[in-house]
Structures are given as C-alpha cells and as structure tokens.
Amino acid sequence: MSGAECQTGDGKSAGCGAQAPLPRLPCLKKDNCIVNGRYRSAFVAEENIRSYIWKFGQENIGVLTITAADCLEMIEFQGKWHSYLNAVKKIFPTGIWTRERQPRSGNWHAHAVVNVGWDIQTNFPREQVHRRFYVNVDPRLRKVWRYLRERAESHGFGRVELLPLKYSGAACARYLTKYLTKSFGSEKSFGEERCRLFGVWGRVRFVRPRFSFLSSRIIQKRKQWLAQMLEVPDETHVTEALGPHWWFHFGNALREVIMPEDFYKVGPASDRRFDEIGLRALERDWAVWPGEPSDDVIHRSQFNLFHEIGIHLFGKDSGQALDYAMYFIARRQRVAPVIRGPNAQRYLSVLVRD
C-alpha cells in the first residue's frame, strides 16, 4: 500500500506506519504575510513621496499628471509612459511616479512629484489658471508647460498638467498612493500582474521595498508612545485596546503625530541624545504641520489622532469622539477633562484605567 493510500483525510496514517503529515493549506486571513506585504508596499510608496516633498520643500514641488485617451490596456500605457518619462528626466533629474486607472473611463493615467527647482507655490494664480487665464503665471513655469505638452503630444498622450501642491505633502502622498491600496483588493486584468504601479528615478528613494515595520525604530517609538497614552503595558497590548486592525485605521494619523522629544532620542536615560535618524524624523514631523513649532502644534497633532480613534470607537456623529480626544490632551496638560452627555460616568470608566 502506498503512502498516499495509508493517509486519512486529516493527514494521519491509517495503521501502516508513521507517515509525514499533509502540507497545511495557505492561510487566508486578512493579516497574513501576503496582505501585510501589499500594505507594506503602499506604505513604502507613501513614505517615499512624503519624504521627497519634505526633502525639497513643498513650495518647490510640482505634481505632474499625464492622461492617455482611450488607453485601457496597461501594457500599452506602460510603453508610452516609459518613453515619455525619458523626456521628463531631461528637465527633472529626480522624481517619484504612480499609475492608476481613471474611475469612470477606465483609462490609465500617471502622476509624478518632481522638484521644479524654485518656488512655484507662493505666487501661483490658481484661480486664474482654473479659468484658463495664464498671463500671471511665472514665465519659467509656462516654458516647462510648453515642453511637457509638446512631448506629450508626440508620445500619444492627451491632457498634461504640472501644478504646485494644493495641500500638505502628507495629504498629497496619501492621494497619489490611494490606488495602490485599492488595487490590492481587486482582480487584475491579464498582463497587469507584472506591471509596476510605483517607481522612483534619480536616486531619491528613502524607504526600500524590503522595509519592515518591525525594523523601523521611529515606528516602534510611535507605538510605545501610543501605548503609554492609552495606559496599556506595552505596544503589543494596543491591539487589545483598539482592535486587531488598528494600524490600518490609525497608522496615517499616528505617523503624523509629534511625539515628546525623548522618543526621538537614543542612549541611556542619563545621556539621551539625538542621532541622525531621530533628528530627521522630528524635523519631518514638524514640517507636516503648518506654523512655527509650539506646544499648540504638538497638541493639534495628537488631538487629530485621538479624534480619529474616538470616531472609530463611538461613531462619527457621537459627541464622545470629541470628548475622547479632549480627554487625552487635557490629561497631557494636567487639566481636568470636561466630559459631556448623559453617559459621562460610563464613558469615564472606559477611559480611566486602574
């Protein structure tokens, strides 16, 4: 009798000697290694774009958008895009690009963030440009537009535009990488599974594809800080307080929090100091929020995180979400929090841990 005939359905031998167990089926849970790898890829793309904008200054950054009419095949668009990218590299030595489908037509288009080399944001007449009145646009920028438009036509593209950032660098990074997260949950058409949706040119990659959440010191410090604020023993218990997928819901807000300086430093308690990684992370966190560095900015960054957590726990229309955020900020300032509503006593019992 063969080994296959001796085994039962549960992988155990049927009285003919010890047999090797059947291989386990792959795990289909949402948090398995495959899905974690996909979300890590989206995180890497977002961090690279945000760090790129921070490095060169958001006032010097332009967002390039290229659209191809009647281009539903990814392979066709990829060929056009890489050919056009060679022309883009001649005037922009560095940049980061993403590709996505237009939600209505299904045609492919690409976005890229590039360092223009001068301030194009401060005096940009956005309202006039929206009305197609370009007289007051910087002549240098109009020259770049002309170059990009002429090359786009020769490569078979339609609309092309290069505009300064409208919002913060962090918001821009989230917008440009939103399709990466959506694409992980959808089926790809034939030939698309090998096509990249994100790329870098000019050696400006800040986070590598082999990035691991566990290997990032600053990410771990953020988790430790959050555990301290939630009054749980350590970062491994944050899941018990916020749920198994808390990073998916609150990871972006947590990455934008300005922590106390000690969390950026290294060394023993008697000699804590900034290293290059910690100092760069602190400067990047300050750059996310407008205004001069102050305690008020720190409180706003932390309030934003706890308000999102409150919305997740109590609902968007619940006043408890606001009270939840106020509680943590007030406790940090050593001020008695003001809790409103008929369920205040029960609410406090949830927040305050013995």
C-alpha positions in Angstrom: 0.0 0.0 0.0 1.4 3.4 -0.9 1.9 6.3 1.5 -0.9 8.2 -0.2 -3.3 5.3 0.4 -2.3 5.0 4.0 -3.2 8.5 5.0 -6.7 9.6 6.0 -8.3 12.9 5.2 -6.9 14.6 8.3 -3.3 13.7 7.4 -2.9 10.9 10.0 -1.7 7.4 9.0 -4.2 4.6 8.8 -2.3 1.7 10.5 0.6 1.4 8.1 3.4 3.1 10.0 4.2 6.7 10.7 3.7 9.0 7.7 4.6 12.6 7.1 1.7 14.9 7.7 0.0 16.5 4.7 1.1 20.1 3.9 -1.0 22.8 5.6 -3.3 24.9 3.4 -2.2 28.5 3.0 -3.7 30.9 5.5 -6.4 33.1 4.0 -6.7 35.6 6.9 -6.6 39.3 6.1 -3.4 39.8 8.2 -1.4 37.0 6.6 2.1 37.7 5.2 0.8 38.3 1.6 -1.6 41.0 2.6 0.9 42.5 5.0 3.4 42.7 2.2 0.9 44.5 0.0 0.0 47.1 2.6 3.7 47.5 3.3 4.2 48.3 -0.4 1.6 51.0 -0.2 3.2 52.4 2.9 6.7 52.4 1.3 5.3 54.3 -1.7 3.5 56.9 0.5 6.6 57.4 2.8 8.9 57.9 -0.2 6.6 60.6 -1.7 6.1 62.3 1.6 9.9 62.3 2.4 10.7 63.5 -1.1 8.4 66.5 -0.7 9.8 67.2 2.8 13.4 67.0 1.4 13.0 69.5 -1.4 10.3 71.7 0.2 6.7 71.6 -0.8 6.8 75.1 -2.3 9.3 73.7 -4.9 7.3 70.5 -5.7 5.1 70.1 -8.8 2.6 67.4 -9.3 2.7 66.2 -12.9 -0.5 64.4 -14.3 -0.5 62.6 -17.6 -3.6 61.2 -19.2 -4.0 58.9 -22.2 -7.3 58.9 -24.0 -8.7 55.5 -25.0 -5.9 53.6 -23.3 -7.5 50.7 -21.4 -4.5 48.3 -21.7 -1.9 48.6 -19.1 0.9 47.2 -21.4 0.2 49.9 -24.0 0.2 52.7 -21.4 3.3 51.4 -19.8 5.2 51.6 -23.1 4.0 55.2 -23.7 4.8 56.2 -20.1 8.3 54.9 -20.0 9.1 56.6 -23.4 7.7 59.9 -22.2 9.5 59.6 -18.8 12.8 59.8 -20.7 11.8 63.3 -21.8 10.7 64.3 -18.3 14.0 63.2 -16.9 15.8 65.7 -19.1 14.3 68.7 -17.1 13.6 67.0 -13.8 16.6 64.9 -12.6 14.6 63.3 -9.7 11.0 62.3 -9.1 8.6 59.7 -8.0 5.6 58.4 -10.0 2.5 56.3 -9.6 0.0 55.0 -12.1 -3.8 54.4 -11.8 -7.0 53.9 -13.7 -9.5 56.7 -14.0 -12.6 55.6 -12.1 -15.1 56.4 -14.8 -13.5 55.7 -18.1 -11.0 53.0 -17.0 -8.2 54.7 -19.0 -4.8 54.7 -17.4 -3.1 57.9 -16.2 0.1 58.7 -14.2 1.1 61.1 -11.5 4.6 62.2 -10.6 6.0 64.5 -8.0 9.1 66.4 -9.2 11.4 69.1 -7.9 10.9 72.1 -10.2 13.9 73.9 -8.6 12.2 77.1 -7.5 9.1 78.3 -5.6 6.1 77.7 -7.8 3.5 77.6 -5.0 3.7 81.0 -3.2 2.5 83.3 -6.0 0.8 80.8 -8.2 -2.5 82.3 -9.5 -4.5 79.1 -9.0 -8.0 80.7 -9.5 -6.9 82.3 -12.8 -5.4 79.1 -14.1 -8.6 77.3 -13.2 -10.3 79.8 -15.5 -7.6 79.2 -18.2 -6.1 82.7 -17.7 -2.3 82.2 -17.7 -0.8 85.7 -18.1 0.3 85.9 -14.5 1.9 82.5 -14.4 5.7 82.6 -13.9 7.3 82.6 -17.5 9.7 79.8 -16.4 6.8 77.6 -15.5 5.0 78.3 -18.7 8.1 77.3 -20.6 8.2 74.0 -18.7 4.4 73.5 -19.6 5.2 74.0 -23.2 7.9 71.5 -23.2 5.8 68.9 -21.4 2.8 69.5 -23.7 4.8 69.1 -26.9 6.5 65.9 -25.7 3.2 64.5 -24.5 1.6 65.0 -28.0 4.4 63.3 -29.7 4.1 60.3 -27.4 0.4 59.8 -27.8 -0.8 61.4 -24.6 -3.7 63.7 -24.1 -4.0 66.2 -21.2 -0.8 67.0 -19.3 -0.5 69.5 -16.4 2.1 70.4 -13.8 0.7 72.2 -10.8 2.1 73.2 -7.3 0.8 71.4 -4.2 -2.6 72.4 -3.1 -2.5 70.8 0.3 0.3 69.5 2.6 2.9 67.0 1.5 1.4 64.3 3.6 -2.1 64.8 2.1 -0.5 64.7 -1.4 1.3 61.4 -0.6 -1.9 59.8 0.6 -3.8 61.0 -2.5 -1.2 59.7 -5.0 -1.0 56.3 -3.4 -4.7 55.6 -2.7 -4.9 53.5 -5.9 -2.2 51.2 -4.7 -4.3 50.1 -1.7 -7.4 49.8 -3.8 -5.7 47.6 -6.4 -4.7 45.0 -3.8 -8.3 44.1 -3.2 -9.3 43.8 -6.9 -8.5 41.4 -9.7 -6.0 42.5 -12.3 -6.6 42.1 -16.0 -4.4 39.8 -18.0 -0.9 41.2 -18.3 -1.3 43.7 -15.4 0.1 41.5 -12.6 3.7 42.2 -13.7 3.2 45.9 -14.2 4.6 48.3 -11.6 2.3 51.0 -10.2 5.1 52.9 -8.4 8.6 54.0 -9.3 11.5 56.3 -8.5 14.2 57.9 -10.6 17.2 59.9 -9.7 18.3 58.0 -6.5 15.8 59.7 -4.1 14.4 56.5 -2.5 14.0 57.0 1.2 12.3 53.7 2.2 13.3 50.4 0.5 10.9 47.7 -0.7 12.3 45.3 1.9 11.2 47.7 4.6 9.8 46.0 7.7 7.5 47.8 10.2 9.4 45.9 12.9 12.8 47.3 11.9 11.8 50.9 12.0 12.8 52.5 15.3 10.6 55.6 14.9 7.6 53.5 14.1 8.2 51.4 17.2 8.6 54.6 19.2 5.3 55.8 18.0 3.7 52.5 19.1 5.4 52.8 22.5 4.1 56.4 22.9 0.6 55.4 21.9 0.7 52.5 24.5 1.8 55.0 27.1 -1.0 57.4 26.3 -3.6 54.5 26.3 -2.1 53.3 29.6 -1.5 49.7 28.5 1.6 47.7 29.5 3.4 48.0 26.1 2.8 48.4 22.4 1.8 44.7 22.0 -1.4 45.4 24.0 -2.5 48.3 21.8 -4.4 45.7 19.7 -6.5 44.8 22.8 -7.5 48.4 23.2 -8.1 49.4 19.6 -8.8 46.1 17.7 -6.7 43.8 15.5 -6.5 46.2 12.5 -5.8 49.4 14.4 -2.7 50.3 12.3 -4.8 50.2 9.1 -7.3 52.7 10.6 -4.9 54.9 12.5 -1.5 54.4 11.0 -1.5 57.5 8.9 -2.6 59.8 11.9 0.0 58.1 14.2 2.8 58.8 11.7 1.9 62.5 11.7 1.9 62.8 15.5 4.7 65.0 17.0 5.9 63.0 20.0 7.8 64.3 23.0 11.5 64.8 22.1 12.6 61.9 24.3 11.0 59.4 21.9 13.3 60.6 19.1 16.5 60.3 21.1 18.8 57.3 21.8 21.1 56.3 24.6 20.7 55.5 28.3 18.4 57.6 30.5 21.3 59.6 31.9 22.6 60.6 28.4 19.7 60.8 25.9 20.7 62.5 22.6 19.6 62.9 19.1 21.1 60.8 16.3 20.6 61.5 12.6 17.5 59.3 12.3 15.8 60.8 15.3 16.6 64.4 14.4 15.5 63.9 10.8 12.2 62.2 11.9 11.5 65.1 14.3 12.1 67.7 11.6 9.9 65.8 9.2 7.1 65.6 11.8 7.3 69.4 12.4 7.2 70.0 8.6 3.9 68.2 8.3 2.1 70.8 10.4 1.9 74.5 9.4 3.1 77.2 11.7 6.0 77.7 14.0 7.0 74.9 16.3 5.0 75.2 19.6 3.1 73.2 22.2 -0.1 74.1 20.4 1.1 72.3 17.2 2.0 69.3 19.3 -1.4 69.2 20.9 -3.1 69.6 17.5 -1.2 66.6 16.0 -2.1 64.4 19.0 -5.7 65.6 19.1 -6.1 64.6 15.4 -5.0 61.0 16.2 -7.3 60.6 19.2 -10.2 62.2 17.5 -9.9 59.6 14.7 -9.8 56.8 17.3 -12.8 58.3 19.0 -14.8 58.3 15.7 -13.8 54.7 15.2 -14.9 53.7 18.7 -18.1 55.9 19.2 -19.2 56.9 15.7 -18.7 60.0 13.6 -21.8 61.8 14.9 -21.2 61.0 18.5 -20.0 63.8 20.7 -18.0 61.3 22.7 -15.4 61.2 19.8 -14.6 64.8 20.6 -14.6 64.2 24.3 -12.3 61.2 23.8 -9.7 63.4 22.1 -10.1 66.2 24.7 -9.6 63.8 27.5 -6.1 62.7 26.3 -5.0 66.2 25.5 -6.3 67.6 28.8 -4.6 64.7 30.7 -1.3 65.5 29.0 -1.7 69.2 30.1 -2.7 68.0 33.6 -6.1 69.7 33.2 -9.3 68.1 34.4 -11.2 67.0 31.2 -14.7 68.1 30.6 -16.9 65.2 29.7 -20.4 66.0 28.4 -23.5 63.9 27.9 -25.8 61.6 29.8 -23.3 58.7 29.6 -20.4 60.7 31.1 -19.9 58.4 34.1 -19.8 55.2 32.0 -17.6 56.9 29.4 -15.1 57.9 32.1 -15.0 54.4 33.4 -13.9 53.2 29.9 -11.2 55.8 29.6 -9.6 55.7 33.0 -7.7 52.5 33.7 -6.7 51.5 37.2 
